[in-house]
Amino acid sequence: MNKELKLKWHSIYGQILFDRKLMAAWRKVEENGGAGGIDGETIKSFKKHEEEKIEDLLQRLRTKTYKPTAVRRQYIPKKNGKLRPLGIPNIEDRIVQQAIVNVLSPKCEEHIFHKWSCGYRPNLGIKRVMQIILWNIETGYNHIYDCDIKGFFDNIPHKKLMKVLTKYIADGTVLDMIWAWLKAGYMEEGKFHPTDSGTPQGGVISPLLANLYLNELDWTLEEHGVRFVRYADDFLLFAKSKEDIERAAEVAKTTLDELGLEVSIEKTRFVDFDKDDFNFVGFSFKHWRERKKDGQAYFIVRPTDANLKDFKAKIKAKTRKTLTLNKEKWLEQVNPVIRGKINFFLTVYQAIKENEKYGQKSRCFHNSFGKELEAIDAYTRQRLRVAMIHDHPTQRKGHIMKTKWNNEFFARIGLIPSMWLYYSKQFGYTLEQYIQRITKKAKTKLERRIQRAKEKGREYYTPDLIRKMRYAQRMAKYT
């Protein structure tokens, strides 16, 4: 709901004035990790004297002498090649923000937030997003408005945000503290810069404030009967006709204008899913089509090319040949990346299964990137072959080691094959079944090469090939 509460939230500040509350907030900050702010305090250095520092912070909060400090400006690359500015608060500012979030978040979840808002919320996320999208597509809401808000976190008007907060919060101390965080400014290259708008990306409380602000949009869309799904500042609107989706888009634009926000023209478009594709939250949604064998309609959902490219980039970053590690340490580097990516890819399957519980039969084909996973597995193995050669590692030496360090070898020592993990979660394939499959596939592939050579009147095992094989066997003995 975005109406003003009859009984607003009082005494929020008093709820954080306990050492156990601040300690719980600190544990969460510690768990999230990250770099320190402008004072040079890090997670590691704070932890050394955590009890004394928490007690000192608590006393300043009780005497109301705590003052937020400016955030440290840092830039991270975006997918489009541009840089995204982050604001990194000091550790103690993060602790106080987390303590406030711990009080406000459950209240927002129970009384304020819309069920179709999925970003930065406990127990919600990409799986919930996929459920909503698939349900709408399957039920005929195939006219889509794919919208992105221009520079959302940097452009939230402070006064309008505070006006929204006062609809729910009556604790003046907390409102003053949030205002101070918003106006704390940032440090960059030794210079202080004031902030006239926006919430710092990197601040603990920023996601909650962002959701509270865009909650105005959510419930306005609800009042107009518009179906939508929102993930942070990206959202989709759904309708059954072109006219309806245009009206829905107008409602969204008007509301955003009232909130002092602007639609990003280059990232926003209308989609007719009968003929157009679209991307959202790292997945590509391929429009409706007909199966050749029976004419049944279906559509495809798969990770975006950028997402698969990012998978390879993360593998590459974890397998630098300049490091000298044993096999166990290399697996500790790579396996978490594989698990994380595959668990993300599996959210489509999980969403389909969840929707089926509510009677929604799916026509979504979500297993269309097996070859890409095989290619990533091959890339991972080759990166490890090179990395595991400690004496002047090269790509050539890595290829030579394919005989010794083959597919089965890596599976046996504990490298998680991404293709196996993806399909085993759905169909229960064992790792042994996977090893048998790849061994058989490799054997079949070799037999085909030999047969093709015979058909062309050539000898497959040429003297040159035999020489290379013998060299590879000698290399394998000493590596």
N, C-alpha and C positions, 0 to 999 in steps of 0.2 A: 504494500500500500504506500502511496505517496501523499496521503492526507496527513495533516497535523495530528499528532497523538493527543488524545484528551488527557491522558496521564503521562506526562513526559518523564524521561529518565532523570532522576535526581541522585545526588550523592555518589556519582561515579568515581570522583576523585578519592573519596574516602575509602573505596574498595581496593585501591592499590597501595594504601599506606600500611602495608604489612611486609615484613621481611620475606615471608614465605611466598607472597605474591610477586615480589620483585625477583626472588630467586627462581621461581617458575618461569618468569619472563626471560631471565638471563639464560636459563637452560635452553629455551627455545631459540634465542639469539645464537647461542653457542652451537646448537645443532645445525642451524642454517648456515653458519660459517660466514665467509666473506672477508673482505679487507677492512682495515680500520679507517677512521675519519681523519680530520685535519689535525687532531691532537697527537697522532702517532700511536695511540693505544690500539692494540690488536686483541683478537680473541685470546691468543696464547698469553699475552702479558696480563690481561685482565684476570684470567683464570688463576694466575699465581697468587693473587691477593683478592680473590672474589668476595670473601666474607666481609673484609674490611671495606672494600669498595661499595658493596651493596648497602652496608650499614651507613656509610657516608652519604650515598645517594638518597637513602630513605630519610635521613635527617634533613637534608636539603628540601626534599618533597614535603615533609611535615611542616617545616618552617617557611615553605613557599619561597625559598631562595634558589631553587633549581631554575636555570636559564638554558634554553636550547642554544646550540651553537650552529654555525654555518656548516653546510655539507661540503664534502670534497667532490669536485666535478671530475668525472672520469668518462671516457668514451669507449663504447664497444661497437664493433662492426654490425651493420644490419645486412639482411639478405640481398638488398639492392645495391650494396657497395657503400652506402652512406654510413654515417656514424650516429649512434644513438647516445644522447647524453644521460649519464646516470648521476644521481646525487647520493653520495655515501655518507650517512650520518656517523657521528661518533658512537662508540659502543654504548655508552650510558644513555644517549638519546634513543638508541634502538631499544634498549631495555624498557625505558619508560613508555615508548610507543607500543611495544609489545604488551606491556601490562594493561594499557588502555584498550588495545585490541582484544585482549583476553576477556575484558568485561563487556565491551560493546558487541563483539561478533555474535555471541549466542543470542543476544536480544534482537539483532538485525535478522538473523536466520529465522527466528520464531515469529517476528512481527512485521518485518519490513520487506525483505527481498522477494522477488518474483521467482517462480519455479523454473522459468526459462532463462534465467541469468545463471551462467555456469562457471565463469572465471573467478579465480581467487576465492573460492568458497570451499569449506570443509565437506568432504564426501561427494563433491561434484567435480566435474572436469571434462576432459575430452570424451570419455565414454558417454556421459549424459548429453553432451553436444551432438554426438553421432546418433544417439537414440532419437533426439528431437528432429534432426534433419531427415533421417531415414523414414521416420513415421510420417512426416509431412509429404515427402516425395511419394511414398507408397500410397497415400490416401488422396492423391490428385492435386496437391498444392505445388504445382510445377512451374509457376511463375515466381521468380525469386529476385529480390533486390539485395544485392551483395554490397554492403556498405562499410566504409572505413572512415573513422573520424580523423580529421587532419590534426596532427600533433596534439592528440588529446591530453596526455599527461602534462604537457608544457603549457597548455592554453586554458585550463580550467580557471574561470574567473574566481578569485578568492572570496569576494563579497557574496557572490551568488551561491558559492559552495557553503559558506557560513549560514546563509539564509536557509538552505536545505537542512543543514545540521540542527538548526534551532527548532525545526519542526518536531524533532525527536528528543533532543538533549536540552535539559534545563539547568545543568550544572555549569555555572559561569566559569569556574576555575578550569574545567576541562576545555570549554570553548576557547578561553583565553590561551590555553596551552596549544591547542591545535592552530590557532591563529599565529602564535609565535613560531611554530614549526613551519608554517607556510611562508612566513616572512623572514625566516632565518637567513636566506641568501645562500650563496655558494662561493667557495674559494677556487680559483683557477690561476695557475702560474703565479701564485703569491699575491694575487689581487682579489679583493672582495667584490662580489657582484650582488646587488639586491634582486629579489624576485617579485615581480608584479603580478604574476599569474602562475598557475600550474602547481602540481605536487611532484616532489623529486622522485623519479624512478630509482628505486634503491632504498627508499624510506619504508620502514616496516608498516606504517599506518597508511601509506599511499593507496594500496589496493582496496582497502576498506573504504576510504574516502571516495575513490573513483567509483566503486559500486554504489555507494550511497547517492552520488551525484547522478549517475546514469539510471538509477532506480526511477527517477522522474520520467525518463524516456520509456522504460519498461512498462510502467503502469498507464502511461498515456496511450501506448500501443494497445494495451489490454482493454482500455475504455473504448477504443475504436474497433475492437474485435479483430485485431491484426495478430496473426500467428508470427512468432519470431523465435530466434535463439540468439543469445548474446554471449560472447566470450571476451571479457574485458572491453576494449573499445571497438572490436569488430563484431558486426551483427548481420544476420540474414532475416529478411522478411519473406513470408510465403503467402501466396494467393492462388486462386484457381483460374483467374483470368488476367489478361493484360490490363484491363481497366481497373480491377481491384488492386493490383500490385502498384499501379501508378498512384492511386489514391493513398495507399499505405505509405509509399515513399514520401508523398507530400506531407503526411502527418509526421513522419520521422524528421524531415527537413525543418518543418516549422518548429517542432519541439527543440531540436538541436539549436536552432537560431535563438530561441528564447533562453536557452541555457548558455548562450554566448560561444557556441561551438560551430564548427564548419565541416561539411562533408568534403572528403578528399576526392576531388573529381577524377584523378588518374587511377584511383583504386576502387572506384564505385561504378557499378553497372547493373543493368537489368539482364536477367537470364531467363530464357525459355528452355527449360530442361528437356523438352522434346527434341531440341536440336543443338543446344549450347552446353558447354562444359563450364565448371567453375571450381576454384580451389578454396578450401577453408581449413583452418587449423592444421595445416601440414598434409592434407589429403586432397587428391583430385577426384572430383565427381564427374564421371563420364556419362553423357546423356542417354536417354532411353534408346534402345535398339531392339531388333528382333533376332531370335535365334534362327539359323538357317534350317535346322532339322525339323522344327515344329512351329516356327512363327511366334513363339512365346516372347513376350516383352521382358527385358531385363536391363539393368544399368550396372556400371562398374564403379567401384570405389577402391582406390589404391593410393599409396604414398606419392606425394609430388616428386618430380624429378629432383627438385632442390633438396627434399628430405632425404632421398636416397644418396644424393651427392654428399650431403652432410654426414651421412653414415660412414662413407668412405673417408671423409676428411677426419672424422674422429678416430677411426682406426689408424690412419696415417700418423696422427698426432701422438698416438700411444705406442707406436712401433718405430721410434727413431733409432737408426742403426748406430748412432753415437753412444747409446747406452749399452752397458755390458751387464746383462742380467741372466740368471738361469731360467730354465723353462718354466718353473713354477711362477716366478715373478712376472714373466711375460704374459702368462695366462691371467694373472691378477690385474694386469694392465688392460687386457683386451676384453675379457669376459663380461665385466660390468657394462661396457659400451654395448655389446651385443644384446645382453639381457634388456637393457633400457630401451633400445630401439625396437626390438621385437615386441616387448610388452606394449609399447606405443602403437605399433602396427596392428596388434591384436585387438585394439579397442573397437574396431569396426565389427569384428566377429562377436565380441562380447555384447555390443549394442544390439546386434541382430538377435542374439539369443535372449537378451533381456526383453526386447519388444515382442518376441514370440510368446513369452509368458503372458502377455496381455492380448494375445490373439492376432497379432500382426504378422502374417506370413510374408517373408522377405523374398523379393525378386532381385536382390543385390548380389552381384558376383564380386567377391572380395579377395579371391585367390588368383590374381592375374599377374603377379610379379615374382613368380618362382625363379625365372631365369636371372632376374636382377639379384635375388638373394644368393643364387649359386655363384654369380660373378663376384659378389662381395665376399663370399666365403673363399673363393679362389684368390682374391686380392689379399685377404687377411693372411692366408697361409703363405703366400709369396712374401709378404712383408715380414712375417715371422721367420721364414727361412733365411732371409738376408740378415735380419736382426740377430739371429741365433748363431751366426758365424762370427766369431770374435776376432779372427785373423784377417784383417783387410776385407770386410764384407762388400760384396758387389752383387748387382742383379744377376750377372752371369753365373757367379758361384751359387746364388740362390736357386736358379733354374737347374743347375747340375744336381743339387741336393733333392730334387723332386723324387728320385728313386728311393732314397732312404727316408726322407721326411715327406711321405705321401699323405693322401687324404686320411687313410686309416690311422696312420701314425698320430696325426694331430687329434683325431677323435679319441684315440686310446689314452693320450696323455691328459685329456681334459679340456681341450679347446671346444667351446660350444659352437657347433655349426648353426648359423642363423636360420638357414632353410629348415633344418631338422627341428629347431626350437619352435619356429612359427607353426609348422604343420603338426608337430607332436602335441601342442597345446589344444589343437582342434580335434585330432583324430587318434591321439594316444600312441603314435609311433614310438617304439623304443629306439635307443641309440644303436643297439645291436642291429635292428632292422635297417637303420640308416646306413650303417657300415656295410652291411651286405648289399644294399642297393647301390652305393657308390662304387664298391668293388666290382660288382657285376657290370655296372655302367662303363667303368674304365676298361674292363676286359672286352666288352662289346665294341667299344670305340676303337680299341686296338685291332680287333678282328676285322672291322670295316675298313680301316686304313690298309691292312694287309690285302684284303680282297680287292679294294680299288686299285692297288698297285699291280696285282696280278692281272686284272682286267685290262690294264693299260700296257701289259707286257713288261712290267718293271719288277725288279727285285726290291722288296721292302727293306730287308736288312742289308743295306749297301755297306761296302767297306768303311765309308765315312761314318755311317750311323753306328756301326760296331765299335769303331774307334772312340766315338763320343761316349758310348755306353760303358766301355771299359774304363775310360777316364773318370766317369761319374762313380763307378764302383771303387776306384782307387781313392777318390776324394772322400767318399763316404766312410772309408776305413779310418781316416785321420781327422774326422770332424765329429 
